[in-house]
Amino acid sequence: MGGAIFLISLGLWVGAWVLIVRRRKGMGLVAANLIGAFAGFVLFSIFAGVFMPELTPEQRQAQAESQRKRDEQKAAEKAQEQAREAEIAKTKDRSIMAAIICSNYVEQSLKSPKSADFPFEKAAGGSRILGEQKYLIRSYVDAQNSYGAQLRNWYDCTIQYRAGNDGDPRSWNLIKLKFSS
């Protein structure tokens, strides 16, 4: 019954709109369309408001229950998605970012940090995933020593990702930094 009332109301809206546009008498086409659309909407609202049947308390309760179930379903799907994203984040390979963050720690520990020259590939000696978001980075840096001589220093850096933005050094924990010749 409600569907038929809606269709009749919609037909009245369109009919009033078309009638006003056809009999516009000196009114511009744009103005006639605007007035027709508005008048049709008013007629639609009045007709639907008067003749649309009221919901029974049982129907209202069923609607509320249906809405509650949809909301619960959405919340459950969102929780599943967040759990899936968290699991992906735990297993994501961050070895490239680990090598970059390690180079920051290496640079801070040098006598002349401004002279540091790292290889293009920050993990020139390789990188290993140790599990639990821990990484072992082996690489080198060419930098001046305290006498001004440019030396190549190999290093092993063990670093662990905690949480947050991968590129933020505060999201990482330096476990061990060891230089070797």
KEBA-21350 format. One record per residue (C-alpha): residue in one letter; x, y, z; chain. Coordinates in Angstrom, 1 decimal. Layout:
N
<lumza = A; px = X; py = Y; pz = Z; zamar = A>
...
//
This chain:
181
<lumza = M; px = 0.0; py = 0.0; pz = 0.0; zamar = A>
<lumza = G; px = 2.8; py = 2.4; pz = 0.9; zamar = A>
<lumza = G; px = 4.5; py = 1.8; pz = -2.4; zamar = A>
<lumza = A; px = 1.4; py = 2.7; pz = -4.4; zamar = A>
<lumza = I; px = 0.9; py = 5.9; pz = -2.4; zamar = A>
<lumza = F; px = 4.5; py = 6.8; pz = -3.0; zamar = A>
<lumza = L; px = 4.2; py = 6.2; pz = -6.8; zamar = A>
<lumza = I; px = 0.9; py = 8.3; pz = -6.9; zamar = A>
<lumza = S; px = 2.7; py = 11.1; pz = -5.0; zamar = A>
<lumza = L; px = 5.6; py = 11.0; pz = -7.3; zamar = A>
<lumza = G; px = 3.2; py = 11.1; pz = -10.3; zamar = A>
<lumza = L; px = 1.5; py = 14.2; pz = -8.8; zamar = A>
<lumza = W; px = 4.9; py = 15.9; pz = -8.4; zamar = A>
<lumza = V; px = 5.9; py = 15.3; pz = -12.0; zamar = A>
<lumza = G; px = 2.4; py = 16.2; pz = -13.2; zamar = A>
<lumza = A; px = 2.4; py = 19.5; pz = -11.4; zamar = A>
<lumza = W; px = 5.9; py = 20.3; pz = -12.6; zamar = A>
<lumza = V; px = 5.0; py = 19.6; pz = -16.3; zamar = A>
<lumza = L; px = 1.7; py = 21.5; pz = -16.0; zamar = A>
<lumza = I; px = 3.4; py = 24.6; pz = -14.6; zamar = A>
<lumza = V; px = 6.2; py = 24.5; pz = -17.3; zamar = A>
<lumza = R; px = 3.7; py = 24.1; pz = -20.1; zamar = A>
<lumza = R; px = 1.4; py = 27.0; pz = -18.9; zamar = A>
<lumza = R; px = 4.2; py = 29.4; pz = -18.0; zamar = A>
<lumza = K; px = 2.7; py = 32.4; pz = -19.8; zamar = A>
<lumza = G; px = 5.5; py = 35.0; pz = -20.0; zamar = A>
<lumza = M; px = 7.7; py = 33.2; pz = -17.4; zamar = A>
<lumza = G; px = 11.1; py = 32.1; pz = -18.4; zamar = A>
<lumza = L; px = 11.8; py = 28.4; pz = -18.8; zamar = A>
<lumza = V; px = 14.3; py = 28.3; pz = -15.9; zamar = A>
<lumza = A; px = 11.9; py = 30.1; pz = -13.6; zamar = A>
<lumza = A; px = 9.0; py = 27.8; pz = -14.6; zamar = A>
<lumza = N; px = 11.1; py = 24.7; pz = -14.0; zamar = A>
<lumza = L; px = 12.1; py = 26.0; pz = -10.5; zamar = A>
<lumza = I; px = 8.6; py = 26.9; pz = -9.6; zamar = A>
<lumza = G; px = 7.2; py = 23.7; pz = -11.0; zamar = A>
<lumza = A; px = 9.7; py = 21.5; pz = -9.1; zamar = A>
<lumza = F; px = 9.0; py = 23.3; pz = -5.9; zamar = A>
<lumza = A; px = 5.2; py = 23.2; pz = -6.3; zamar = A>
<lumza = G; px = 5.4; py = 19.5; pz = -7.3; zamar = A>
<lumza = F; px = 7.5; py = 18.7; pz = -4.2; zamar = A>
<lumza = V; px = 5.0; py = 20.5; pz = -2.0; zamar = A>
<lumza = L; px = 2.1; py = 18.6; pz = -3.5; zamar = A>
<lumza = F; px = 4.1; py = 15.3; pz = -3.2; zamar = A>
<lumza = S; px = 4.8; py = 16.0; pz = 0.5; zamar = A>
<lumza = I; px = 1.2; py = 16.9; pz = 1.4; zamar = A>
<lumza = F; px = -0.3; py = 13.9; pz = -0.5; zamar = A>
<lumza = A; px = 2.2; py = 11.4; pz = 0.9; zamar = A>
<lumza = G; px = 1.9; py = 12.9; pz = 4.4; zamar = A>
<lumza = V; px = -1.9; py = 12.6; pz = 4.4; zamar = A>
<lumza = F; px = -2.3; py = 9.2; pz = 2.8; zamar = A>
<lumza = M; px = 0.8; py = 7.3; pz = 3.8; zamar = A>
<lumza = P; px = -0.1; py = 4.7; pz = 6.4; zamar = A>
<lumza = E; px = 1.4; py = 5.0; pz = 9.9; zamar = A>
<lumza = L; px = 3.6; py = 2.3; pz = 11.1; zamar = A>
<lumza = T; px = 2.3; py = 0.0; pz = 13.8; zamar = A>
<lumza = P; px = 4.4; py = -0.3; pz = 17.0; zamar = A>
<lumza = E; px = 5.4; py = -3.8; pz = 15.9; zamar = A>
<lumza = Q; px = 6.6; py = -2.5; pz = 12.5; zamar = A>
<lumza = R; px = 8.6; py = 0.3; pz = 14.3; zamar = A>
<lumza = Q; px = 10.1; py = -2.2; pz = 16.6; zamar = A>
<lumza = A; px = 11.0; py = -4.5; pz = 13.7; zamar = A>
<lumza = Q; px = 12.6; py = -1.5; pz = 11.9; zamar = A>
<lumza = A; px = 14.6; py = -0.6; pz = 15.0; zamar = A>
<lumza = E; px = 15.7; py = -4.2; pz = 15.4; zamar = A>
<lumza = S; px = 16.7; py = -4.5; pz = 11.8; zamar = A>
<lumza = Q; px = 18.7; py = -1.2; pz = 12.0; zamar = A>
<lumza = R; px = 20.4; py = -2.5; pz = 15.2; zamar = A>
<lumza = K; px = 21.4; py = -5.7; pz = 13.5; zamar = A>
<lumza = R; px = 22.8; py = -3.8; pz = 10.5; zamar = A>
<lumza = D; px = 24.8; py = -1.6; pz = 12.9; zamar = A>
<lumza = E; px = 26.2; py = -4.6; pz = 14.7; zamar = A>
<lumza = Q; px = 27.1; py = -6.2; pz = 11.4; zamar = A>
<lumza = K; px = 29.0; py = -3.1; pz = 10.3; zamar = A>
<lumza = A; px = 30.8; py = -2.9; pz = 13.6; zamar = A>
<lumza = A; px = 31.8; py = -6.6; pz = 13.4; zamar = A>
<lumza = E; px = 33.0; py = -6.1; pz = 9.8; zamar = A>
<lumza = K; px = 35.0; py = -3.0; pz = 10.9; zamar = A>
<lumza = A; px = 36.6; py = -4.9; pz = 13.8; zamar = A>
<lumza = Q; px = 37.6; py = -7.7; pz = 11.4; zamar = A>
<lumza = E; px = 39.1; py = -5.3; pz = 9.0; zamar = A>
<lumza = Q; px = 41.1; py = -3.6; pz = 11.7; zamar = A>
<lumza = A; px = 42.3; py = -6.9; pz = 13.0; zamar = A>
<lumza = R; px = 43.3; py = -7.9; pz = 9.4; zamar = A>
<lumza = E; px = 45.2; py = -4.6; pz = 9.0; zamar = A>
<lumza = A; px = 46.9; py = -5.0; pz = 12.4; zamar = A>
<lumza = E; px = 48.1; py = -8.5; pz = 11.3; zamar = A>
<lumza = I; px = 49.3; py = -7.2; pz = 8.0; zamar = A>
<lumza = A; px = 51.2; py = -4.4; pz = 9.8; zamar = A>
<lumza = K; px = 52.9; py = -7.0; pz = 12.1; zamar = A>
<lumza = T; px = 54.2; py = -8.9; pz = 9.1; zamar = A>
<lumza = K; px = 55.0; py = -6.0; pz = 6.8; zamar = A>
<lumza = D; px = 58.6; py = -6.0; pz = 5.5; zamar = A>
<lumza = R; px = 60.1; py = -2.7; pz = 6.7; zamar = A>
<lumza = S; px = 63.7; py = -3.6; pz = 6.0; zamar = A>
<lumza = I; px = 64.3; py = -0.6; pz = 3.6; zamar = A>
<lumza = M; px = 63.0; py = 1.9; pz = 6.2; zamar = A>
<lumza = A; px = 65.1; py = 0.1; pz = 8.8; zamar = A>
<lumza = A; px = 68.2; py = 0.6; pz = 6.8; zamar = A>
<lumza = I; px = 67.4; py = 4.3; pz = 6.4; zamar = A>
<lumza = I; px = 66.7; py = 4.8; pz = 10.1; zamar = A>
<lumza = C; px = 70.0; py = 2.9; pz = 10.9; zamar = A>
<lumza = S; px = 71.9; py = 5.3; pz = 8.7; zamar = A>
<lumza = N; px = 70.5; py = 8.1; pz = 10.8; zamar = A>
<lumza = Y; px = 71.8; py = 6.5; pz = 14.0; zamar = A>
<lumza = V; px = 75.2; py = 5.8; pz = 12.3; zamar = A>
<lumza = E; px = 75.5; py = 9.4; pz = 11.2; zamar = A>
<lumza = Q; px = 74.8; py = 10.6; pz = 14.8; zamar = A>
<lumza = S; px = 77.6; py = 8.4; pz = 16.1; zamar = A>
<lumza = L; px = 80.3; py = 9.7; pz = 13.7; zamar = A>
<lumza = K; px = 83.1; py = 12.2; pz = 14.6; zamar = A>
<lumza = S; px = 82.2; py = 14.2; pz = 11.5; zamar = A>
<lumza = P; px = 78.6; py = 13.5; pz = 10.6; zamar = A>
<lumza = K; px = 78.5; py = 16.1; pz = 7.7; zamar = A>
<lumza = S; px = 81.2; py = 14.1; pz = 5.9; zamar = A>
<lumza = A; px = 79.1; py = 10.9; pz = 5.9; zamar = A>
<lumza = D; px = 78.6; py = 9.3; pz = 2.5; zamar = A>
<lumza = F; px = 76.4; py = 6.3; pz = 2.5; zamar = A>
<lumza = P; px = 75.9; py = 3.9; pz = -0.5; zamar = A>
<lumza = F; px = 72.8; py = 4.5; pz = -2.6; zamar = A>
<lumza = E; px = 71.4; py = 1.2; pz = -1.3; zamar = A>
<lumza = K; px = 71.5; py = 1.9; pz = 2.4; zamar = A>
<lumza = A; px = 71.8; py = -1.8; pz = 3.2; zamar = A>
<lumza = A; px = 74.8; py = -2.5; pz = 0.9; zamar = A>
<lumza = G; px = 75.9; py = -5.5; pz = 2.9; zamar = A>
<lumza = G; px = 72.4; py = -6.9; pz = 3.2; zamar = A>
<lumza = S; px = 69.5; py = -7.0; pz = 5.6; zamar = A>
<lumza = R; px = 67.9; py = -9.8; pz = 7.5; zamar = A>
<lumza = I; px = 64.5; py = -9.9; pz = 9.2; zamar = A>
<lumza = L; px = 65.0; py = -11.4; pz = 12.6; zamar = A>
<lumza = G; px = 61.3; py = -11.6; pz = 13.5; zamar = A>
<lumza = E; px = 59.0; py = -9.5; pz = 15.7; zamar = A>
<lumza = Q; px = 59.8; py = -6.5; pz = 13.4; zamar = A>
<lumza = K; px = 63.5; py = -6.7; pz = 14.2; zamar = A>
<lumza = Y; px = 66.0; py = -6.2; pz = 11.4; zamar = A>
<lumza = L; px = 69.8; py = -6.6; pz = 11.1; zamar = A>
<lumza = I; px = 71.3; py = -4.2; pz = 8.6; zamar = A>
<lumza = R; px = 74.8; py = -4.5; pz = 7.4; zamar = A>
<lumza = S; px = 76.3; py = -1.6; pz = 5.4; zamar = A>
<lumza = Y; px = 79.1; py = 0.9; pz = 5.3; zamar = A>
<lumza = V; px = 79.6; py = 4.6; pz = 5.5; zamar = A>
<lumza = D; px = 82.5; py = 6.7; pz = 4.2; zamar = A>
<lumza = A; px = 83.3; py = 9.4; pz = 6.6; zamar = A>
<lumza = Q; px = 86.2; py = 11.4; pz = 8.0; zamar = A>
<lumza = N; px = 87.9; py = 10.3; pz = 11.2; zamar = A>
<lumza = S; px = 89.2; py = 12.7; pz = 13.9; zamar = A>
<lumza = Y; px = 92.3; py = 13.3; pz = 11.7; zamar = A>
<lumza = G; px = 90.4; py = 14.3; pz = 8.6; zamar = A>
<lumza = A; px = 91.1; py = 11.1; pz = 6.7; zamar = A>
<lumza = Q; px = 88.2; py = 9.6; pz = 4.7; zamar = A>
<lumza = L; px = 87.7; py = 6.0; pz = 5.9; zamar = A>
<lumza = R; px = 85.1; py = 3.3; pz = 5.1; zamar = A>
<lumza = N; px = 83.5; py = 2.0; pz = 8.2; zamar = A>
<lumza = W; px = 81.3; py = -1.2; pz = 8.1; zamar = A>
<lumza = Y; px = 78.5; py = -1.4; pz = 10.6; zamar = A>
<lumza = D; px = 75.9; py = -3.9; pz = 11.8; zamar = A>
<lumza = C; px = 72.8; py = -2.3; pz = 13.1; zamar = A>
<lumza = T; px = 70.0; py = -4.2; pz = 14.9; zamar = A>
<lumza = I; px = 66.8; py = -2.2; pz = 15.1; zamar = A>
<lumza = Q; px = 63.2; py = -2.9; pz = 15.9; zamar = A>
<lumza = Y; px = 60.0; py = -1.3; pz = 14.7; zamar = A>
<lumza = R; px = 57.6; py = -0.5; pz = 17.5; zamar = A>
<lumza = A; px = 54.5; py = 1.3; pz = 16.1; zamar = A>
<lumza = G; px = 53.5; py = 4.4; pz = 14.3; zamar = A>
<lumza = N; px = 54.8; py = 6.0; pz = 11.2; zamar = A>
<lumza = D; px = 57.5; py = 3.9; pz = 9.5; zamar = A>
<lumza = G; px = 59.6; py = 7.0; pz = 8.6; zamar = A>
<lumza = D; px = 59.6; py = 8.5; pz = 12.2; zamar = A>
<lumza = P; px = 62.8; py = 7.5; pz = 14.1; zamar = A>
<lumza = R; px = 60.7; py = 7.6; pz = 17.3; zamar = A>
<lumza = S; px = 58.8; py = 4.6; pz = 16.0; zamar = A>
<lumza = W; px = 62.0; py = 2.5; pz = 16.0; zamar = A>
<lumza = N; px = 64.2; py = 1.2; pz = 18.8; zamar = A>
<lumza = L; px = 67.9; py = 0.9; pz = 18.2; zamar = A>
<lumza = I; px = 69.0; py = -2.4; pz = 19.8; zamar = A>
<lumza = K; px = 72.6; py = -2.5; pz = 18.8; zamar = A>
<lumza = L; px = 75.0; py = -0.6; pz = 16.6; zamar = A>
<lumza = K; px = 78.5; py = -2.1; pz = 16.1; zamar = A>
<lumza = F; px = 81.2; py = -0.8; pz = 13.8; zamar = A>
<lumza = S; px = 83.9; py = -3.0; pz = 12.3; zamar = A>
<lumza = S; px = 86.8; py = -2.3; pz = 10.0; zamar = A>
//
